[in-house]
Amino acid sequence: MTDPLAGTRFAVYLCPQGDDAYYRLGSELLGFDVRAGRELPLPDFLRRRDQTDAGPYGLHLTVVEGFSTDPAWWPDIEAEARACVACLTPGSALTLTGGRMEVWDDGETYVHRFDANAPLLVLHTLLLARLSRFVTASPFDEQVAQGKYARPFEGARMRLLHTPRGLDSWQPHFTLVQPYGGDDPAGLRERLEETTAPHHAQTYRAVTLFEKREGEERWRVWADLPLGDT
C-alpha cells in the first residue's frame, strides 16, 4: 500500500527569520537550516541519529500540523491562510511567553515549551478549521486506527479537523532534539536550558507556510505570511 504521507504535505508554523539568534541556535541544534535549505554540522554533544525525527523539519513551532494534500491545491491553501492571517486586528502580535524546557516521550524528545497569547490561539484555531478541507491524509490516521487518541473529544477533532491535538489543549513548543539516545540526558537538558534562557519570551508578526515535496525527506519554506497582509 502506498503511504499517503509520502506525497505532498503542507503545514503552518512559527519560524524565526534567518538572522534571528534563536533561529541560528535552533538550526545548529537540529543540524538543518530550513530557510537556506542546507545541512549544518551538529554540536559535539549530539549525533545525527539523535535528530532523525526533528532534524528534517528545521526549527519551527507547529500552528497547523503537517497534513497531506493535493499539490494542485497549493494556490488555494496559500490564499486561505493569508485570508485567515488578515482577520487579526491591526497591531496584533503573536506572543510566546513562559518558555521552559520539557522532556517528553520517556526522555527522547526535548522541547522548548511556551504559552500562547490570545491572538496566537485564535489564529491557530482559525487556520486549523479553515485549512482542514485541503487535507487528504493526517499524520495521526495510523495511530488512531491502532486505538490511540480514543477519547470522545479526540475522535470529534479527528473527524472535523484531522488531528486529535490543539485547540484548548494546544502545547506550543519548538522541538530541539528528537529522538535523543545519548548517555547524558541531564547534561543535555542543562545545556539546552542555558542556551534557550535568553529566548523564553518571543514575538512574531508572521506565520510561515511550509511544504514537504513528494519523494523528499526535508521540509521547505513556501511563504511567510505577515499579519495584516491582505
C-alpha positions as CSV (number, residue, x, y, z in Angstrom):
1,M,0.0,0.0,0.0
2,T,1.2,3.5,-0.8
3,D,2.0,5.6,2.2
4,P,-0.4,8.7,1.9
5,L,2.1,10.8,3.9
6,A,4.8,10.1,1.3
7,G,3.2,12.7,-1.0
8,T,2.9,16.5,-0.8
9,R,2.3,17.9,2.6
10,F,1.6,21.4,4.0
11,A,1.9,22.9,7.5
12,V,1.7,26.3,9.1
13,Y,4.5,27.1,11.6
14,L,6.1,29.9,13.6
15,C,9.6,30.1,12.2
16,P,12.0,32.9,13.2
17,Q,13.8,34.8,10.4
18,G,17.2,33.6,9.3
19,D,19.1,36.4,11.0
20,D,17.4,35.8,14.4
21,A,19.6,34.5,17.2
22,Y,17.1,31.9,18.3
23,Y,16.8,30.7,14.7
24,R,20.5,30.2,14.4
25,L,20.6,28.4,17.8
26,G,17.8,26.0,16.9
27,S,19.1,25.3,13.4
28,E,22.5,24.4,14.7
29,L,21.0,22.1,17.3
30,L,18.9,20.4,14.6
31,G,21.7,20.3,12.0
32,F,19.5,21.9,9.3
33,D,18.8,25.4,8.2
34,V,15.3,25.1,6.7
35,R,15.3,28.7,5.3
36,A,18.5,28.2,3.5
37,G,17.8,24.5,2.7
38,R,21.2,23.4,3.9
39,E,22.6,20.9,6.4
40,L,24.6,22.2,9.3
41,P,27.2,20.4,11.5
42,L,25.8,19.3,14.8
43,P,27.3,20.4,18.1
44,D,29.6,17.8,19.6
45,F,27.1,16.6,22.2
46,L,24.6,15.5,19.6
47,R,24.7,12.8,16.9
48,R,22.8,12.6,13.6
49,R,20.7,9.7,15.0
50,D,19.6,12.0,17.8
51,Q,17.9,14.3,15.3
52,T,16.5,11.9,12.7
53,D,12.9,12.8,13.7
54,A,13.2,16.6,14.4
55,G,16.0,17.5,12.0
56,P,14.2,17.3,8.6
57,Y,11.6,19.9,9.8
58,G,14.1,22.6,10.7
59,L,13.3,25.0,13.6
60,H,9.5,25.5,13.9
61,L,6.6,25.7,16.3
62,T,3.5,23.9,14.9
63,V,0.4,26.0,14.4
64,V,-1.2,23.6,11.9
65,E,0.0,20.0,11.6
66,G,1.9,18.7,8.6
67,F,-1.0,17.3,6.6
68,S,-1.0,15.6,3.2
69,T,-2.7,17.4,0.4
70,D,-3.2,17.5,-3.4
71,P,-0.4,19.7,-4.9
72,A,-2.9,21.3,-7.2
73,W,-4.4,22.9,-4.2
74,W,-1.3,24.9,-3.2
75,P,-2.6,28.3,-4.5
76,D,-5.9,27.8,-2.6
77,I,-4.1,26.8,0.6
78,E,-1.9,29.9,0.5
79,A,-4.8,32.2,-0.3
80,E,-6.9,30.7,2.5
81,A,-4.0,31.0,5.0
82,R,-3.4,34.6,4.0
83,A,-7.1,35.4,4.4
84,C,-7.0,33.9,8.0
85,V,-4.0,36.0,8.9
86,A,-5.6,39.1,7.6
87,C,-8.5,38.7,10.0
88,L,-6.5,39.7,13.1
89,T,-6.9,43.3,14.2
90,P,-4.3,45.9,13.2
91,G,-1.3,45.9,15.6
92,S,-1.8,42.3,16.7
93,A,1.2,40.3,17.6
94,L,1.7,36.6,18.2
95,T,3.4,36.3,21.5
96,L,5.1,33.3,23.3
97,T,5.8,33.6,27.0
98,G,6.8,31.4,29.9
99,G,9.5,29.5,27.9
100,R,10.8,26.4,29.6
101,M,12.5,23.1,28.7
102,E,10.4,20.0,28.9
103,V,11.4,16.3,28.2
104,W,8.7,14.1,26.6
105,D,8.4,10.6,25.2
106,D,10.4,8.8,28.0
107,G,13.4,11.0,27.6
108,E,13.6,11.0,23.8
109,T,12.1,14.4,23.0
110,Y,13.4,17.8,24.3
111,V,11.1,20.7,23.7
112,H,11.1,24.4,24.3
113,R,7.6,24.8,25.6
114,F,5.6,28.1,25.6
115,D,2.3,29.7,26.5
116,A,0.4,31.4,23.6
117,N,-1.3,34.8,23.8
118,A,-4.9,35.2,22.7
119,P,-4.2,36.3,19.1
120,L,-2.0,33.3,18.5
121,L,-4.6,30.9,20.0
122,V,-7.3,32.5,17.8
123,L,-5.1,32.2,14.7
124,H,-4.2,28.6,15.4
125,T,-7.9,27.7,15.7
126,L,-8.9,29.7,12.6
127,L,-6.2,28.2,10.4
128,L,-6.8,24.7,11.6
129,A,-10.5,25.0,10.9
130,R,-10.2,26.7,7.5
131,L,-7.4,24.5,6.1
132,S,-8.9,21.2,7.1
133,R,-10.8,20.9,3.8
134,F,-7.5,20.6,2.0
135,V,-6.3,17.6,4.0
136,T,-6.1,14.2,2.1
137,A,-4.4,12.3,5.0
138,S,-3.4,13.0,8.5
139,P,-0.1,12.0,10.3
140,F,-2.5,10.7,13.1
141,D,-4.6,8.3,11.0
142,E,-2.5,5.3,11.7
143,Q,-2.2,6.0,15.5
144,V,-6.0,6.5,15.7
145,A,-6.6,3.2,13.8
146,Q,-4.4,1.5,16.4
147,G,-6.5,2.8,19.3
148,K,-4.6,5.9,20.3
149,Y,-6.4,9.2,20.9
150,A,-9.6,7.3,21.7
151,R,-11.3,9.8,24.0
152,P,-14.5,11.2,22.6
153,F,-13.3,14.8,22.1
154,E,-10.2,13.5,20.3
155,G,-12.4,11.5,17.9
156,A,-14.5,14.6,17.3
157,R,-11.4,16.5,16.4
158,M,-10.1,13.8,14.1
159,R,-13.4,13.7,12.2
160,L,-13.6,17.5,11.9
161,L,-10.0,18.7,11.8
162,H,-7.9,15.6,11.1
163,T,-5.9,16.0,14.3
164,P,-6.7,15.0,17.9
165,R,-4.4,17.7,19.2
166,G,-4.5,21.5,19.5
167,L,-7.4,23.9,20.4
168,D,-7.8,24.2,24.1
169,S,-5.2,21.5,24.8
170,W,-2.6,23.0,22.5
171,Q,1.0,22.8,23.8
172,P,3.0,25.3,21.7
173,H,6.7,24.2,21.5
174,F,9.8,24.1,19.4
175,T,11.2,20.6,19.3
176,L,15.0,20.9,19.8
177,V,16.1,17.3,20.0
178,Q,14.4,14.0,18.9
179,P,15.0,11.2,19.4
180,Y,17.8,11.5,21.9
181,G,19.6,8.3,22.7
182,G,22.7,9.5,24.3
183,D,24.1,8.7,27.7
184,D,23.9,12.2,29.3
185,P,20.3,13.3,29.4
186,A,20.9,15.6,32.4
187,G,23.8,17.3,30.7
188,L,21.8,17.8,27.5
189,R,18.9,19.4,29.5
190,E,21.3,21.7,31.3
191,R,22.9,22.8,28.0
192,L,19.5,23.4,26.4
193,E,18.2,25.3,29.5
194,E,21.3,27.6,29.5
195,T,21.3,28.3,25.7
196,T,17.5,28.9,25.5
197,A,17.2,31.1,28.6
198,P,17.5,34.4,26.6
199,H,14.6,33.3,24.4
200,H,11.9,32.5,26.9
201,A,9.7,35.3,25.5
202,Q,9.2,35.7,21.7
203,T,7.1,37.9,19.5
204,Y,6.1,37.1,15.9
205,R,4.3,39.2,13.3
206,A,4.0,36.5,10.7
207,V,3.4,32.7,10.3
208,T,5.1,30.6,7.8
209,L,3.6,28.2,5.3
210,F,5.8,25.1,4.9
211,E,5.8,22.3,2.3
212,K,7.3,18.9,2.0
213,R,7.5,17.7,-1.6
214,E,6.8,14.1,-2.7
215,G,9.9,12.0,-2.5
216,E,11.9,14.4,-0.4
217,E,12.9,13.9,3.2
218,R,13.2,17.6,4.3
219,W,10.7,20.4,4.6
220,R,10.9,23.7,2.8
221,V,9.6,27.2,3.5
222,W,6.8,28.0,1.0
223,A,6.0,31.6,2.1
224,D,6.0,33.9,5.1
225,L,2.5,35.3,5.8
226,P,2.7,38.7,7.6
227,L,-0.1,39.8,9.9
228,G,-2.2,42.4,8.3
229,D,-1.2,41.1,4.8
230,T,-4.3,41.2,2.5
